[in-house]
């Protein structure tokens, strides 16, 4: 994919993380041959220190695979992932400094380990003094996420989903990451508990100055959490910009449809809505040209022929649409 | 059937303002009265639904919103009458067009379920039979309640699928459920639920498993169906956005009880019960990142250990001594009903 030389950047500061044309294919040896699932297919972006980058999209858009690729849980098929100046895709490079919080806390915490052991795991401590310092740090971290010292000796089954997610956050933060990837971290929680965890994440970021990649299918949660937002569709980022740009002035038709699709509190019952026809096509055999063209009300002949580049249409606002920048309103598509 | 038809309609204490204005009995269509569903478990008695009452007018749109453990799904299932499980006790009445569903025999009930009341569940994958083509699953629903030839049923199945917006329905009827996407499977279930032109559609989290753009398709389909058939809908959801958009009336449940009920627009704009306030304030739509969300502290108590009075007392910021006894339901001047001591003088 061609971009305008540099990857879409958030600010003038040196980025913490820089992705350059990252691809992650599955099956058939992970090559670009036919039949491979192109889960992530040419993503370039940056994350600045202290920033939250939100990634939204529907199932199969590649947002989770992108997070896992950055975390080195999946091997990138090609492209570069540069974190604090080091290319993580080169052999032997560790991912120290990046941690992840997963969607299902019950599935991602070992049920046979006590909370203290779960949080402490992976933090080296040699000698008695180091071990007692580590124990103190575990207790401090558990309190920081809103639990108490009495919880340390308990097992995961004794906790609710929200509390387990707090433990998952403590486990991630004890290793002092500069980047935390939250993959649908609040999606399995009830809305009242979800709000607690969002408040916790915002507070921790203010305190620690770490960066977040916040992955979710929930648009309003991503808007609340993010400084910038990337919208993904079938393995590609199709629009990227500040949260205000994306939510108030979306350029790409897919983003407009996605925003329009989300029911909002207090909207009442009559509202204009763009209803897309059909489902997301298979990432094994994505449409030629623009991948969204099969569901797009704007699609023209050029959309089938040429892959639209992610272009900087306005300063800091990138869009991958042949018609970005032209005044495209969903022409009374549906109501 | 005659037995229950003889039964007189109960006196209605909680008449909705609209019904009162027309003078029609509020219980004409669906009236749930003091419904209780309790389960004896080895951890203690679980009061999954604990004395709830509400009504729904013919053609109306009522939502039940709540978090996990609120009892909203058990309430929906009760209207179709839950299969008896060991340790389950039920009481109260569910008056549906003059008959108490709680007291109908299994055979009479079968005539109501699937014919007068259509049900659309959350998870189409576990509801559809994976070994039977979807077309036949729809014709089975037709044959269950109508004398109709096989050819006519097959034609009708295609037509029903077409009405749900299914692309190429004449081909899709030959597919097995696994060959369809989640949105298409949900369309099959909607086609089945509509097969016998029900007057009430009960929808339990009908779009929760779907992506945003597909959810938008299904919600707009449900609205079209309602416009066309005039059937009433009872929609269960955890998503205040979906309820807000689809339902004119809402029941807010917590811990097996109703906290607040009334007109959706009013309750969403100006929630009165501390739980509703917390629930609506937890949704981050339109909130700046700098502003903390009005989260509700703590988590839903274990269902066998619900506090004896108001179930929300353990998490409520305005809890008082009185909350140890259950508050009565009282009507506020704007017509909503609320169970909270803050509104009792």
Interface residues (C-beta under 8 A of the other chain):
Chain A: X58 X59 X160 X161 X162 X163 X190 X191 X192 X193 X194 X195 X196 X198 X199 X202 X203 X217 X219 X220 X221 X223 X224 X225 X226 X227 X257 X258 X260 X261 X262 X263 X264 X265 X266 X267 X268 X269 X271 X273 X274 X275 X276 X277 X278 X279 X280 X334
Chain B: X67 X68 X167 X181 X183 X184 X211 X212 X213 X214 X215 X216 X217 X219 X220 X238 X239 X240 X241 X242 X244 X245 X246 X248 X265 X268 X269 X278 X279 X280 X281 X282 X283 X284 X285 X286 X287 X289 X292 X293 X294 X295 X296 X297 X299 X300
